Amino acid sequence: MSNAYVAKIHAPRAAEATALLNEDWLAVILGLFIFVLGLAALVHVDLIGWVVSTSVWSNLSQALGPASKGYASLGGIGALVATYVALTVALSAGAAALQTDVKRFALAFTAVFWIAYASWIVGNYAHFAAVTPAEQQKFGITWSLKLTNEGAYIFALIAGLIIANFLPRFAEAIKDAVRPELYIKVAIVILGGFFAVTAAGKLSLASSLILRGVAAIVEAYLIYWAVVYFIARKWFGFSREWAAPLASGISICGVSAAIATGGAIRSRPVVPVLVSSLVVVFAVTEVLILPFAAQLWLAHEPLVAGAWMGLAVKTDGAAVAAGGITESLILAKNAAEGVHYQPGWILGTAATIKVFIDIFIGIWAFVLGYIWTNHINVTPDTNKAKAREIWQRFPKFIIGFVITFFVGLYLALGTPADVARNVPAAIGEANTFRVIFFILTFFSIGVLSNFRALWQEGFGKLAAVYVVSLFGFVVWVGLAISWIFFNGITPPLAG
C-alpha cells in the first residue's frame, strides 16, 4: 500500500475541501435532527419509534424489534429495513452536501451497515452477552462470556479488522462509507441528551465529574505534550515538523489533534496523514486491551476507569467506544457480585473528558500556530496568527453535544412533571440511533486498520515513538491522574 492510498483513506477528499458544509457541521445537523425527532414524543407524536433495537437472544427470531411498542406491527426485520433506509437517505444527503459521489456512498454504506449490524446481532447472542445467573437461566444456558450487549461492539470491530487485513480490495471498495470520525461525532451529539437525562437525577455528582474532568485534562496534557515532544526530538531524532504532530496525536486526541497541529504549523500533508494512520492502529490496540485491564484492576472504581479511557485512548471513536466496552464489562462484573450501578456514568465520564479534550485541541492548535508562525518558521511575509483561528480549528460537533446536553437537562429538571417523566423515553429513542452510530464507528475503525500495509509505509520508527510514549508513559500517567481526581466516586445504584 502506498502513501497515496493511506492519504486517500485519511486525508479530506478534494471535493469536500471546497464544500460549503464540512464533516463537523454535518455531524451537528444530523445529531440535532435525530434528537429533535425524538423529542416529538413529548407531544405524543412518535416519529422515530420504528428504529431497530437489538436484545440479548438465544432464539434469533427474538433478537430484533422496534424501539417503540407503537411500531410493533413492523416486526424486527421491518424495523431493521426501515432503519437502513432512513440512515441511507440521511447520510447520502450528507454526502451530497460534502460534494461526494452519492451513488458510490450509498452502495458502500449498504455494505457497511449490514455487515456492522450483523456483527452487533451476533455479539448479542446469549452465550456472549448474558450477565447474571438469572439471565442465563432465562435463556436456558449454563455459561456466558458476560460481555453484556454493548460488548458486541467488539464483534463489529473484529469484522472490520478481518476485512481490512484479509479482504483489502473489499475494504477499498467500501471506503466511501468508512467514516469513523463522522459517525462518532453524530453519536456524541446525541450522547449529550442521554448523558443529561442520566445526570439529571444526580446533578451534584455530574457537576463534580465535569469539574474533575477539566482539572484532569489540564494536568495531564501539560505533562503529556512536552514529554512526548521531547522523546520524539531527543531520543528518536525527529524534526519539529514530525515531533509536534506526533506529540499532539499521542498526547491530546489522536487523528483530530494530529491534523489540527499539522495545519497549525503548516507541515507537509504527508506528516499528519501518516501520524493519523498510526493513531488509528494504536487506537484499535488500546480498545482491545485497556477496557479489559480496567475491568481487572478498576471494577470497584468505575469512574476512574471511565476517566482513564478518556485520557488514555486516542481518537474520539476509540475513546468513547472504549468507554462503552469498559462500562459493559465493569457493570457486568459488579452485577455478578450483586452490585447494580446505573448505566451511562462510566461512558459519560469518558465522553465528557473526551469532549473537553476536543475543545483543548482548538486552543492548543492556536498556541502552536502562534509559536511556529512568530518564533520558528519566521519569514518576512509571515502573517501573525489570529485569534479567530481558535474558532476555525474548534471541533464544531462539540456545539451539538452542549446543545443536546442542556436541552435534555432543562426538559428533565425545568418542565412540569407530566412532561419531565416522558423525557427519558423520548431521548431514549434518539439514543438508539446513538448506539447504531457507535456500531458503525467500531466497524469503520477496524476497516481502516490494515496492519501489514501500514507497517510497509515505514512506520517502524514512528511506531517506536508511539509505543515508548503511549505504553511507557501516557497510559500510566493517565491512570494516575484519573485515580487522583475520581477515586472513591461511584455511579448511583440502579433503582
C-alpha positions in Angstrom: 0.0 0.0 0.0 1.4 3.4 -1.0 1.4 6.7 0.8 -1.2 7.8 -1.8 -3.5 5.0 -0.6 -3.1 6.0 3.1 -3.7 9.6 2.2 -6.8 8.6 0.3 -8.2 7.0 3.4 -7.3 9.6 6.0 -7.0 12.9 4.2 -10.0 15.0 3.3 -11.4 14.4 -0.2 -10.7 17.2 -2.6 -14.3 17.9 -3.2 -15.0 18.0 0.5 -12.3 20.6 1.0 -14.3 23.1 -1.2 -17.8 22.1 0.1 -19.8 24.6 1.9 -20.6 22.1 4.7 -17.8 20.2 6.5 -18.0 16.9 8.4 -18.2 18.7 11.8 -21.2 20.7 10.9 -22.8 17.8 9.1 -22.5 15.8 12.4 -24.1 18.6 14.3 -27.0 18.8 11.8 -27.6 15.1 11.8 -27.3 14.6 15.5 -29.6 17.5 16.3 -32.1 16.4 13.7 -32.3 12.9 15.3 -32.5 14.5 18.8 -35.4 16.8 17.8 -37.3 14.0 16.1 -37.0 12.0 19.4 -38.4 14.9 21.4 -41.6 14.9 19.3 -42.7 12.1 21.6 -43.1 14.7 24.4 -46.2 15.9 22.5 -47.3 12.4 21.8 -46.0 12.2 18.3 -43.7 9.2 17.9 -41.5 9.9 14.8 -38.6 7.6 15.3 -40.0 4.7 17.4 -39.5 2.5 14.3 -35.7 2.5 14.8 -34.4 -1.1 15.3 -33.3 -2.2 18.7 -31.5 -5.5 19.5 -31.9 -7.6 22.6 -29.8 -10.4 24.0 -31.1 -13.5 22.3 -30.9 -17.3 22.2 -33.6 -17.6 19.5 -32.7 -15.3 16.6 -36.3 -14.5 15.8 -36.4 -12.6 19.2 -33.3 -10.6 18.6 -34.8 -7.6 16.8 -37.7 -5.2 17.4 -38.7 -1.6 17.0 -37.7 0.8 19.8 -41.3 1.8 20.5 -44.2 -0.6 21.1 -46.3 1.7 18.9 -44.5 0.3 15.9 -44.7 -3.4 17.0 -46.5 -4.3 13.7 -43.3 -3.6 11.8 -41.6 -6.6 13.5 -37.8 -6.8 13.9 -36.9 -7.2 10.2 -39.2 -4.4 9.3 -37.6 -2.1 11.8 -34.1 -3.1 10.6 -35.0 -2.3 7.0 -36.7 1.0 8.0 -33.6 2.0 9.9 -31.3 1.1 7.0 -33.4 3.1 4.5 -33.6 6.1 6.8 -29.9 6.2 7.5 -29.0 5.7 3.9 -31.2 8.6 2.8 -30.0 10.9 5.6 -26.3 10.1 5.2 -26.5 10.2 1.4 -27.9 13.7 1.7 -25.0 14.5 3.9 -22.6 13.0 1.3 -24.2 15.3 -1.3 -23.7 18.3 0.9 -20.0 17.3 1.2 -19.9 17.1 -2.6 -19.0 13.4 -2.7 -20.4 10.8 -5.1 -23.8 9.9 -3.6 -24.3 6.7 -5.6 -20.9 5.3 -4.5 -21.5 6.4 -0.9 -25.0 4.7 -0.8 -23.7 1.5 -2.3 -20.7 1.4 0.1 -22.9 2.3 3.1 -25.2 -0.6 2.3 -22.3 -3.0 2.8 -21.1 -1.1 5.9 -24.5 -1.0 7.6 -25.5 -4.7 7.0 -22.1 -6.1 8.0 -21.7 -3.9 11.0 -25.3 -4.6 12.3 -24.9 -8.3 11.6 -21.9 -8.2 13.8 -23.9 -6.4 16.5 -26.6 -9.1 16.3 -24.0 -11.9 16.7 -22.5 -10.1 19.7 -25.9 -10.1 21.4 -26.0 -13.9 21.4 -26.8 -15.0 24.9 -23.6 -17.0 25.3 -21.7 -13.8 24.7 -23.9 -11.2 26.3 -25.9 -12.7 29.2 -24.6 -11.4 32.5 -26.4 -12.7 35.6 -27.3 -16.3 36.5 -31.0 -15.2 36.2 -30.4 -14.2 32.6 -28.6 -17.5 31.9 -31.5 -19.4 33.3 -33.9 -17.3 31.2 -32.1 -18.3 28.0 -31.5 -21.9 29.1 -27.7 -21.7 29.0 -25.1 -22.7 31.6 -22.3 -20.4 30.6 -21.7 -16.9 29.1 -18.8 -14.6 28.5 -20.8 -11.9 30.3 -19.9 -9.1 27.9 -23.4 -7.6 28.1 -25.0 -6.5 24.8 -22.6 -3.5 24.5 -19.7 -5.9 24.4 -21.0 -6.6 20.9 -19.1 -3.5 19.7 -16.0 -5.8 19.8 -17.6 -8.0 17.2 -18.1 -5.1 14.9 -14.5 -4.1 15.4 -13.3 -7.6 14.7 -15.4 -7.7 11.5 -13.8 -4.5 10.3 -10.3 -5.9 11.1 -10.9 -9.1 9.2 -12.0 -7.1 6.1 -9.0 -4.7 6.4 -6.4 -7.4 6.8 -7.8 -10.3 4.7 -10.1 -8.6 2.2 -8.2 -5.3 1.3 -9.9 -5.0 -2.1 -13.3 -5.1 -0.4 -12.1 -2.5 2.1 -11.1 -0.3 -0.8 -14.5 -0.7 -2.4 -16.4 0.4 0.7 -14.1 3.2 1.8 -16.5 6.0 0.8 -18.8 5.0 3.7 -16.0 4.1 6.1 -16.1 7.4 8.1 -15.5 6.7 11.8 -15.0 10.4 12.7 -18.3 11.4 11.2 -20.2 8.5 12.8 -18.7 9.1 16.3 -19.4 12.9 16.1 -23.1 12.3 15.3 -23.1 9.8 18.2 -21.5 12.3 20.6 -24.1 15.0 19.7 -26.9 12.6 20.6 -25.0 11.4 23.6 -25.3 14.8 25.2 -29.0 14.4 25.7 -28.6 10.9 27.0 -26.0 12.0 29.5 -28.2 14.9 30.5 -31.0 12.6 31.5 -28.6 10.4 33.3 -27.1 13.3 35.1 -30.4 15.0 36.0 -31.1 12.5 38.8 -27.7 13.2 40.4 -26.9 16.7 39.3 -24.3 17.4 42.0 -22.4 14.3 41.1 -22.5 15.2 37.4 -21.2 18.7 38.1 -18.4 17.2 40.2 -17.4 14.9 37.4 -17.3 17.7 34.9 -15.1 19.9 37.1 -12.8 17.0 38.0 -12.6 16.1 34.3 -11.5 19.6 33.3 -8.8 19.6 36.0 -7.6 16.2 35.0 -7.3 17.2 31.3 -5.3 20.3 32.1 -2.9 18.5 34.4 -2.5 15.5 32.1 -1.8 17.4 28.9 0.5 20.0 30.2 2.7 17.0 31.2 1.9 14.7 28.2 2.7 17.0 25.3 6.0 18.3 26.5 7.3 14.8 27.4 6.3 13.2 24.1 7.7 16.1 22.1 11.0 15.7 24.0 11.1 11.9 23.4 10.4 12.3 19.6 13.1 15.1 19.3 15.9 13.9 21.6 15.6 10.1 21.7 14.4 9.4 18.1 15.8 12.5 16.3 12.6 13.6 14.6 12.4 17.2 13.2 10.0 19.7 14.7 7.7 19.1 11.7 7.3 15.5 12.8 7.6 15.8 16.5 4.8 18.3 17.0 2.0 16.3 15.3 3.3 13.2 16.9 3.1 14.8 20.3 -0.4 16.1 19.7 -1.6 12.8 18.2 -0.2 10.7 21.1 -1.0 13.1 23.9 -4.1 15.0 23.0 -6.7 13.4 20.8 -5.3 11.3 18.0 -6.4 12.0 14.5 -8.0 15.3 15.1 -5.1 16.7 17.1 -2.5 15.5 14.6 -4.4 17.1 11.7 -5.0 20.3 13.6 -1.4 20.5 14.7 -0.1 19.8 11.2 -2.3 22.6 9.9 -1.3 24.9 12.7 2.5 24.5 12.0 2.0 24.3 8.2 3.6 20.9 7.9 3.6 18.9 4.7 0.3 17.0 4.2 2.1 13.6 4.5 3.0 14.3 8.1 -0.4 14.3 9.8 -1.7 11.7 7.3 1.0 9.1 8.5 0.6 10.1 12.1 -3.2 9.7 11.8 -2.8 6.3 10.3 -0.5 5.3 13.2 -3.0 6.7 15.7 -5.8 4.6 14.3 -3.7 1.4 14.5 -2.9 2.0 18.2 -6.4 3.2 19.0 -7.6 -0.3 17.9 -4.9 -1.9 20.1 -6.0 0.2 23.1 -9.7 -0.6 22.6 -8.8 -4.3 22.6 -6.6 -4.1 25.7 -7.4 -1.3 28.1 -11.2 -2.0 28.8 -10.2 -5.5 30.0 -7.4 -4.1 32.1 -9.9 -1.6 33.6 -12.3 -4.5 34.4 -9.4 -6.4 36.1 -8.0 -3.5 38.1 -10.7 -0.9 38.4 -14.0 -2.9 38.7 -14.7 -1.2 42.1 -13.5 2.3 40.9 -15.8 2.6 37.8 -15.4 6.3 37.2 -11.6 6.1 37.5 -11.9 3.5 34.7 -14.1 5.8 32.6 -11.8 8.8 33.1 -8.8 6.6 32.2 -10.4 5.6 28.9 -11.0 9.3 28.1 -7.4 10.3 28.9 -5.5 7.3 27.5 -7.3 6.1 24.3 -6.8 8.3 21.3 -9.4 9.4 18.7 -13.0 10.2 19.6 -14.4 7.0 18.2 -11.9 4.7 20.0 -12.1 6.6 23.3 -15.9 6.7 23.5 -16.0 3.1 22.2 -13.5 2.0 24.9 -15.7 3.8 27.5 -18.7 1.8 26.3 -16.9 -1.5 26.4 -15.4 -0.6 29.8 -18.9 0.2 31.1 -20.4 -3.0 29.9 -17.5 -5.1 31.4 -17.5 -3.4 34.8 -21.2 -3.2 35.1 -21.4 -6.9 34.3 -18.7 -7.8 36.9 -20.4 -5.8 39.6 -23.8 -7.2 38.7 -22.4 -10.7 39.1 -21.3 -9.6 42.7 -24.8 -8.2 43.4 -24.0 -4.5 42.9 -26.1 -2.9 40.2 -24.9 0.6 39.1 -26.9 2.9 36.8 -25.7 2.6 33.2 -24.3 5.7 31.5 -22.0 7.1 34.1 -18.8 5.4 33.1 -19.4 6.1 29.4 -20.5 9.6 30.2 -17.3 10.2 32.2 -15.1 9.0 29.3 -17.1 11.0 26.7 -17.2 14.2 28.8 -13.4 14.1 29.2 -13.0 13.5 25.5 -15.3 16.4 24.7 -13.2 18.8 26.8 -10.0 17.4 25.2 -11.5 18.2 21.8 -12.1 21.8 23.0 -8.5 21.9 24.1 -7.4 20.9 20.5 -8.6 24.3 19.1 -6.8 26.2 21.8 -3.6 24.2 21.5 -3.6 24.4 17.7 -3.8 28.2 18.0 -0.9 28.3 20.6 1.3 26.1 18.3 0.3 28.1 15.3 1.3 31.3 17.1 4.7 29.9 18.2 5.6 28.4 14.8 4.5 31.5 12.9 6.2 34.0 15.1 9.2 32.2 16.5 10.2 29.1 14.5 9.2 29.5 10.8 9.6 33.2 10.7 9.7 34.8 7.2 9.5 38.5 6.1 6.0 37.9 4.8 4.8 35.8 7.7 1.2 36.6 8.8 0.6 36.8 12.5 -1.6 34.1 14.0 -5.1 35.5 14.5 -7.4 34.8 17.5 -10.1 33.7 15.0 -8.0 30.7 14.2 -9.3 29.2 17.5 -12.8 29.2 16.1 -11.6 27.9 12.7 -9.9 24.9 14.4 -12.6 24.4 17.0 -14.3 21.0 16.7 -17.9 22.2 15.8 -19.6 18.9 16.8 -18.9 19.9 20.4 -21.6 22.6 20.0 -24.1 19.9 19.2 -23.2 18.0 22.4 -23.6 21.1 24.5 -27.0 21.9 23.0 -28.4 18.4 23.5 -27.0 18.2 27.0 -28.5 21.5 28.2 -31.8 20.9 26.4 -32.1 17.5 27.9 -31.2 18.8 31.3 -33.8 21.6 31.1 -36.5 19.2 29.9 -35.7 16.7 32.8 -35.5 19.4 35.5 -37.3 22.5 34.3 -40.6 21.2 32.9 -43.8 20.1 34.6 -43.8 16.6 36.0 -46.2 15.2 33.3 -43.7 16.3 30.6 -40.5 15.5 32.5 -41.4 11.9 33.1 -41.6 11.3 29.4 -38.2 12.8 28.7 -36.1 9.6 29.3 -38.3 7.6 26.8 -38.1 10.3 24.2 -34.4 10.8 24.4 -34.0 7.0 24.7 -35.4 6.6 21.2 -32.8 9.1 19.9 -30.2 7.2 21.9 -31.0 4.0 20.0 -29.6 5.8 17.0 -26.5 6.7 19.0 -25.9 3.0 19.6 -26.2 2.4 15.8 -23.6 5.1 15.1 -21.3 3.6 17.7 -21.6 0.2 15.8 -20.7 2.0 12.5 -17.8 3.7 14.3 -16.3 0.4 15.6 -16.7 -1.3 12.3 -15.1 1.6 10.4 -12.1 1.8 12.8 -11.5 -1.9 12.1 -11.7 -1.4 8.3 -9.1 1.4 8.4 -6.6 -0.8 10.3 -4.6 -2.8 7.7 -1.7 -3.5 9.9 0.6 -5.0 7.3 0.1 -2.2 4.8 0.6 0.5 7.4 3.8 -1.2 8.5 5.1 -1.2 5.0 4.8 2.5 4.9 7.9 2.7 7.1 6.1 3.2 10.3 8.8 1.4 12.4 10.4 4.5 13.8 7.1 6.3 14.3 5.6 3.2 15.9 8.6 3.1 18.3 7.9 6.6 19.5 4.3 5.7 19.9 5.0 2.5 21.9 7.5 4.2 24.2 5.3 7.3 24.8 1.9 5.6 25.0 2.6 2.4 26.9 5.7 3.6 28.7 4.2 6.9 29.9 0.9 8.3 28.7 -1.3 5.3 29.7 0.1 5.2 33.3 0.1 8.9 33.9 -3.5 9.0 32.6 -4.3 6.2 35.1 -2.6 8.0 38.0 -4.4 11.3 37.2 -7.7 9.5 36.8 -7.2 7.9 40.2 -6.3 11.3 41.8 -9.4 13.0 40.6 -12.0 10.2 40.5 -11.2 7.6 43.1 -13.9 6.9 45.7 -16.6 8.3 43.5 -19.1 5.7 42.2 -22.2 5.9 40.0 -25.6 5.8 41.6 -27.1 2.4 42.2 -29.8 1.3 39.8 -33.3 1.8 41.2 
